[in-house]
Amino acid sequence: MADDVKTFKRLNFFRGFLTTEEDWNDGERYHIQKRTLHNRVLHAPGVVTHFLKGFRVSQRGRGDLNVEVSEGYAVDGQGRDLYLPEPVIRAVNPGDFRLPQTIYVVASYTEEPTDFVAYKENLQFKGHKRIAEGVKIEVTAREPDIEHEVELARVFLEKGARQIKDALDPLAPRPNEIDLRFVPKAGVAGSFLPPRIRAELYDILAAKQVVYAHMAHVLKVSTALDALHAVLTTQMLLVSGYVDFRNIFDLMAMTITLQRAVIDQVEREFPDLSKTKEFGTFKWNVESVKLDRRFTFELLVDLLTTQRNATEALRTQFSRELRPRLAVKAEPEGPSEAVWEKIRVRSGEFPKHLSIEGRDFNLVDTLDIYDEASEKKHHFAIMDEKDRYRSRQRLKYPDGTVVEDVGVHFEGGHCQFEIFNIEPNRDVIVMMRIDYVRGDYECEVHVNGRKARNLVVPGNDMKFRWRNWPYVIPADLATEPILRVDLTPIKQDRDVNLFTVWVYQPK
């Protein structure tokens, strides 16, 4: 072990250096000791849950006393690597134990010399050319010591048990069910959640914070205060980079438990609220996903979807009360369709100040597609697309003016970008230059995670292909100085394109 080393010495080769087997073994030993030292002092021992299949223990499909250990990677308390490339089946023999008692499925490090060779010319030259590092999977009645082995699961096995099953409720396994609550999780640096999932979770938590704060402080639903505290704690863990597959299901399970307490209290003490359609939607989404199956990415997507729907239902229920209490300047009705058509076919540049039907508008932001600085500033991104490509076009507007611009086309997935300098609680007009030959599409639009009306681009033009398509973000959605816009084509096989984007607000 590295603790016993007084000085680390590595090999230093020079011309004429006559090496022996001891030198080479010392060289290997040096690297092993350094790696285990790093693992021991900078990483907590345990299972790396996000790699391979996380050493997960599950029931066998045949319904017997065997368990299956999936492939995985772990680090024991001495810093040694436990790498299992293929699943292993282990039989549980009740005769080996004094039932009823708790049994443990454990993994431990092994190594053995392999590839033995002996040279006929001189039999004193012989030995093993390799050391095979392996993992031993055992079922034992002894509670594992993390210094020497890693617990993968435990089962409280009853006398006469005929089958070991996956836990119906992973947070409260019953006798003869696989208990994964005590599996140590290896310490790693940073979060391994995909960026899109982190961003989506952050938006959901931000929306929950607003909803539960209103319920707790205004409506006096006391259990909502507990839910609010859980949301704030999860937010802090998320921005600190500590939320990923090691703990996200446990965090979500705690949230759902607190939400169920909110539901129970509302149904007891707030009958008018409990009878609304929105609260019913909230309740259904909270209760629809059960944490009674393997913790997979698909389950995480289901959890995020239902949690988002549940929160949106409450935001709709309290939309009037949650609306920011800022003075909104009285404005006349928006421009007519005739004026929008003039905007669509305008071939000139959009100025800093624009007048529409006697109303003045200021240019507050511009996004130049494929300008690296502009895209980076606006966090422009296309995600989960089937295909995308850059396009430099010299096309005509209906008045015959030729304009050159660079843009992007994408099929499937969705597009995100941020717009800045917004004055909250005022309409925002987004003008998007598009190649209208690829019109006839529709996109779902979300603004800061809230559903807005769809972007609809009917028709097309094979000859005069440039259009500046206007889209209005209403004042009640423009509540922040920075707006994150998400465009998702309704038909995922439809080609959507974007060139220059201009953003205006009323003066």
N, C-alpha and C positions, 0 to 999 in steps of 0.2 A: 504493500500500500504506500501511497505517496507520503503519508504521515511519517513513515519510517526513514524517509530519504533525508539526509543532512545536506547534501549538495546534488543538484541535478547536473549530470554530465552527458553531453551528447557527443557523438563521434566527430572527429575532425580528421579528414583524409589529407594525406600529403604523398608526394611522390616517394615511392619505395616503402610505403606503409604495408607491412605484412599482416593481414587480418587473420583472425582465428574465428572459430564458431562462437567463442565467448564474446568477441567484439560485436559480431552481428546480433547476437541475442541481447547484448546490452543496448544496442541501438534500437531494437524493437521495444525493449522494456522501457526505455526513456519516453517514447511516444505514448505507450500505454499509460504510464504513470502520469504524464502531463494531461492526457485526455480525461482520465478518471478524476484527477484533481480539479480540473475545470468543472466537470459534471457535479462533483460533490459540493463545491463551494459557491457555484453560481446558478445551480438549477436544483429545485426541490426534487427528490426522488418520486417516482410514480409512473403512471401510464401517460403517454402522449396521445391524447384522445383524437386529435385531428389527423393523425398519420395512419395510413393503411386503413384498417377497420377498428383500430383502437383497442385491440386485445379483448373485444367484447365477448362475454360469456352468455350463451343463449341455450334454450331448450332444443332438444333434438325433435325433428318432425314426427318421429315414430312414436313419441309418447312413452319414454322409458326413463331409467335412472341415469342415462348418459347426458353429458353436456358437451357443447361445442365451443371451443375457444377460437375466435377469429384471429387472423394475422394482425400483428401489431408491433409496436416498439415501446420500450420502457427503460427506465434507468433505476438501478437499485441504490441503496444507501452508500455503497462504496464507489459509486460513479461508473459502474460497469453497464455496458449496453446489452439489453435483452431484445433481440431482434428475431421475430417469428415470421417467416415469409409465407407460410401456408397454414390453413386452419388445422386444428388438432381436436380429435374426439377423445374424451376421457370418460371411462365408466365409473360409476359410483357403486361400490359393493357394500350394502348395509352391514354385512358380516364383519367388516373392518372397523366398525364403530359401535360405541355403546349408546344406542339411540334411546330417547331423543337427545340430540345435541347439534351444535352448530359445526358444520364442516366448511372447509375453505378450499377454494381453487387458487393455487399460487403458481407464480412463474419464478424461476431462479436461473442464474447464469451458470453455464457449463462450458468447459473446453476440453478437448482431447486431441492428442497428436494423431495425425493421419499421413497418408502417402509414404509409407515406410519403404525405404530402399536399402539394399545391401549390394555392394560391388564385389563380384566374383573374383576380380583380380586381387583384391585386398579386403578381406572380410572385416578388418578393423574399421574400415570406412563404411559405416552404416548409420541409419537414423531416420527420423520422420521429417519430411520436407515441409509440412504444414501443421498449424494448430487450428483446428476447427472450433469456432466459437458458436455456442448453441444456447438453447433455452429448454429447460426441463419444466413440464407442466405436471403438477401433482394435485391430488385431492387429499387433504390431511385434516386431522382433528385439532392440530396445533395452530394457534393464532400466529400468523406470519410475523417475522421480524424484518422490518424494512431494510435493515442493514444487509440482509442476505437474500431476501426474496420479496416479491411484490404481490400483494393480494389482487386478484382479478375478480373475485366474487365470493360470497358466502351464502350458505343455505342452512336454515334451521330445519333439519331433517327429522321427521317424526318416525316412530316405530311403525312398521307396516307400510311405509310410503311406497307407492308403485310408480310414481312419476315425478320428475322435477320439471317445473314450468317457469316460463317468464312471468315476472310479477305483473299482476293486473293493475296494481297501482305502484309504480316504482318508488314512490315516496313512503309507502307503508307495505312492504312485502309481507305476505302471510307465510305460515309454515309450508315447506316444500316448494317455495318460490325463490327464484334467483334474486339475491339482494346485492345491488351494485352501489349502495350508498357509501360504503367504506373504501371503495377503490381510490387509492391516492392518485392525484393528478400531478404530473410533472410540471415543475415551474418552467415557463418559457418567457422569452422577451417579446412584448408587444402582443397585439391581437391578430388572430388568423381569420377573422371574419372578412369576407369580401367587402370592398369599399361600398358597393351599392347597398349591401345588407346593413352595414353600419349606418349609412346615411338614412336608410328607411327606418331603422330602429330609432334613430335620433329624432326623426320627425314624429313618429308615433308617440314617443315619450314626451316630446314638447307639447303635443296636443292633449295628452293625458294630464299633464301638469295643469293646464288651463281648466280643463273640465273638473278635475277632482278638487282644485282650489275653490272653484265656484260652489261645488256641492258641499264642501266642508265648511267654508267660511260664510257663505251666503245662505244656503239652504239648511245648514246645521246638521248635515248627515255625518255623524261622528266617525263612522267606519271609513268614509271617504278620506278623512285625514290620514288614516293609516295607509291607504292606497297612495295618497299623495307623497308621503314620506318614502314609500318603496320606490315610487317613480323617480324622485329626486336622487335617491341613493344609486339607482341603476344608471341614471344620467351621468352622475359623477364617475362611476366605474367605467362607463362607455367612453367618455372624453379622456379618461386617464389611460385608455388602451388595455383594460383588464377584462373586457367581455369578449368571449368567443365560445367555441364548442365545449370548453372545459366547464362552463358554468351557466351558459345562457338558458338551458332548459330548466335548471333549478331556479334561476331568477324569474323566468316566466311562470313557473309553477307557483312561486310565492305570490306573484302578481295576481294570478287567477284565483288563488285562495282568498286574497283580500277583496277581489271584485265580487266573489260570491257572498262575502260578508256584507258588502254594499247592497247587493241585490236583496238579501234577506231583510236588512234593515228597512230599505225602501218599501218592500212589500208589506212590512208590518206597520210602519209609521208614516208613510207617505203614499196613501192609496191613490191619490189623483195622479201622481207621477208614475206610479207602477203600472197604471192602466193605459198609458200613452203608447202609441205605435213605436215611437223611437226607443223607449225604454225596453219594450219587448224585443226589438232588434238587438239592442245592447245585450240583453240577457241571453238571447239565442246564440250570439257569436261567442260570448264568454263560455257557454256551456257546450258548444258544439264540438270543440276539439278536446279529446281525452288524451292525457299523457299516459296511455296504457300500451304503448308500442315502442319500438326501438327509436332511440333519439337519432333521427336522420335529418338530412338537409330538407327533405320533402316535408317532414313534420315542422321544421322551423318555418318554412314558407307558409304552411297552413296557419301556424300560430301568428305570424306577422299579419297575414291577410285578415284573420278573424279579429285580431286586436285592433287593427286599423278600422275595420268596419264597425266594431263596437264603439270605438272612440268617436268616429264620425257621426254615429247615431246620436250620441249625447251632445255633440257639438251642434247638431241640427236642433235637438230639443231645446238647448239653451242659447240658440243663435242670437236672439234679441239681447239677452243679458250679457253675452260675451262680446258683443260688438264694442270695439274701442270707443270710449266716450270722448272723442275729439270732435271739435267743431268741423263740420263738413260744409264747405262753401256752396251756397246755392248756385246751381248751374242750369242753364237751359237744356232742353232735350238735345241728345246727340245729333251729329250730322246726318243728313238724309242719305238715302241709298244713292241718289244722283251724285252727291258729293263724294261718297265712297268710290263710286265708279271713276270719278275724275282722279282720285288718288291712285287707283289701281293702274291707270294708263299714263300717269305722270312720268315723263322721260327725264326731266331735270333733276338735279341733286336736291335732296331735302335740306332746307335751310335750318338755321338755329331757331328761327321764329317762323311759324306757319299759321296762316289765317284760313279758316274753314267756315263758310257761311257767317262771317262776321265774328267768329270766335277765334281767339288767338291761342296758339299752342307753342310750348317751348320744347326744343330737342333736349332730352335729358341724358340720353345714352345712345351709343352706336356699337354694334357688334359686327366686326369684319371677319367673315368666315375665311379660314386658312391664313389669316394674319396671326402668327404665333403669339405675339404679345396680347392681342385682343382676345383670342380664344382662352389664353391662360388667365387673363384678368377676369373674364366672365365665366370661368369654370365650364367652358363648353365641352360637352362630351356626348358621344353616341355609344350606347351600350346594348349588348345582346343582339346586335344586328346580324342578319344573314349575309349581307353584303353591303359595301359602301365604296364609293370612289370619288375622287376629286374631279372637278369639271371647270374648265376655263371657257367661257362662252362669249361670243360676239353676236348678240341677238338684237332684234328690232322691237321697239314699242309700237303700238298701233299708229302713232303719228309718223312712223318711218325712221325715227332716230335710232342710230346704232349705239349700243352701250356694251362695254366689255366688263365682265365681273367674274370672280372666282367663287365657287361654292362647293357644296358637298351633297351627294345623293346617297340615301341609305334605304335599305329594304329590311323590314322587320325591326324588332327591338324598340328603342325609344331614344329621344334626344333631350338633353338637359342643358340649360344655360341660365345664368343669373343676369339680372338687369339692375343697375344702380341709380342712385340719385333720385329715388322716388319720394315724392311728398305723400305721406300716408293719407288714406281716406279720400283719394281723388282718382278719377278714371285714368287709366294708362292705355295709350294707343300704341300698339306694336305693328310696325309696317315691315313686312318680310318680302324681299325681292325673290321671286320664284320663276323657274322656267315653266311657263304655263302649258307647254306641250304635254307635260306630265301632270296635268290637273286631274279633276275628278277623284279627289281623295278626301278623307275625313280623319281627324286626329282627336283623341281624347286629350284634354288639357288639364293639368294640375298646377296650381299656383301656391307655392309654399306648402305643398302637400294637400291642399284643398281642391276639390273638384270644381272646375269652371265649365262654362259651356264649350261645346266641341268647336274645333276649328274646321270649317267646311269650305272646301275649294271646289265648287261645281264647274263643269265644263272644261274646255281646253281651246287652244288656238295653235294650229300647225304652222301659221305664217308669222304672225306677230307674237313672239313667244314670251317677252318680258311682261310681268305684272308685279305690282307692289301690293301684296295682300294685307289688308288691315285686320287687326284683331283687337277688340277692346277688353281689357281686364277691368271689371267694374270696381268702383270705389270700395265696396265691402270686402273685396278680396285683396285689394292693394293696401294692406294695413301695416306694412313694414317698409323701411328705407331700401331694403334689398329684396327683390322678388326672385324666387327660383321657379323657372317655368319648365314643365315637363311635357313633351309632345309624344304621344304614343299612337301610331297609325292603327286604326280600327281593323283594317285588313292588313295582316302582317306580311303578306306577299306584295304589298303595294310600294312602289318606288316613290319616296318623298324627297324633296330637295329644298335647300336653303342657301341663299346668297347673302347680301348685305341686309342687316336688320337695324331699323331706326326706331327709337322709342320717344314718344311725345306725351306731355301732360298739359292740361289747360293752364293758362296764365292766371 
